[in-house]
Amino acid sequence: MGWMRTLLLGDIGNRLDIADTEVEIDRVKQQNRNTANRLRHKEKIDQLTCELAEHRLATQALTSFLIAKNPISEQELNEFIQEVDSGDGIVDGKLNASLTYKTPSKESGGFGKIEWI
C-alpha cells in the first residue's frame, strides 16, 4: 500500500510495508536459489553426458581394436560381454554399479570364470 499505510497508520503502516517487503525479498531469494540449483544440475548433466560420450568412444575404439588385431573374435567378445552382464544375476545389457570385477591373472589363462567381489 505504501504511502497510504504510512499516512493512515503511521509507524504501524511502515512496519507492515517492511514486513511485506521482507516477504517479497525472501520469495525472490528462494527463486534465485532454485534457479541456481537448476543451473548446477544442468551443468552436472552436461558433464555426465560428455563423460558418457567419451566412455562410449573409448569402448567402441577398444572393441574395434581388439577385433581388428584379432586377439579375440567378435563372437568371443560378445560371449564375454554376456558373461559380464549375467554377473549381477540379470541379463539386461546393463552392469550393476555395485559389482566390482576382479581382473583375472595371466596365470589363470585370461578371462576364464568371472569373479565378482
QUIFEN-V766756 format. One record per pair of residues at least 6 apart in sequence whose C-alpha atoms are under 8 Angstrom apart, sorted by the first residue. I is the first residue (numbers start at 1). J is the second residue. D is the distance in Angstrom with one decimal. If there is no record, write none. Layout:
BEGIN
I|J|D / I|J|D
END
This chain:
BEGIN
1|17|7.2 / 2|14|7.9 / 2|17|6.4 / 5|12|8.0 / 5|13|4.4 / 5|14|6.9 / 5|17|7.7 / 6|12|7.6 / 6|13|4.7 / 6|14|5.5 / 7|13|7.8 / 66|72|6.3 / 66|73|7.9 / 67|73|5.8 / 67|74|6.0 / 82|91|7.3 / 83|114|7.6 / 84|95|7.8 / 84|114|7.2 / 85|91|5.5 / 85|92|7.0 / 85|93|6.1 / 85|94|6.4 / 85|95|6.0 / 87|114|7.7 / 87|116|7.2 / 88|95|7.2 / 88|96|6.2 / 88|99|7.2 / 99|116|6.6 / 99|117|6.8 / 100|116|5.9 / 100|117|5.6 / 101|114|7.4 / 101|115|6.5 / 101|116|5.3 / 101|117|6.7 / 102|114|7.4 / 102|115|5.8 / 102|116|6.2 / 102|117|6.8 / 103|115|8.0 / 104|110|6.1 / 104|111|6.0 / 104|112|7.4 / 104|114|7.6 / 104|115|8.0
END
